[in-house]
Amino acid sequence: MEDSEPETIILKNWPEKFSDILNEIGVSATPNEIGEGEVEKGDYYSRFFSQTTRMVTNKGSLKISDSNIDAVQIIQKG
């Protein structure tokens, strides 16, 4: 490594990354642990529509403060 490059790499999961982005634009968001959020307890998809995939991966959720939106779930389809 060169002297100008930092030696420490901070690993973040998706909720932490999105929380940082939202906090930069003035939205108060805190990441939940994966599987801890209230929105993560139900199904991630609907089986009523034929084009909806059944393979969905839960990536976590965020708690949003001072907004009409209480929580955001991050999922990966495919």
Sequence and secondary structure as in RCSB ss.txt:
>XXXX:A:sequence
MEDSEPETIILKNWPEKFSDILNEIGVSATPNEIGEGEVEKGDYYSRFFSQTTRMVTNKGSLKISDSNIDAVQII
QKG
>XXXX:A:secstr
  TTS S      HHHHHHHHHHHTT  EEE  TTTSGGGGS SS TTSTTS S EEEEEEEEE SSS  EEEEE
EE 
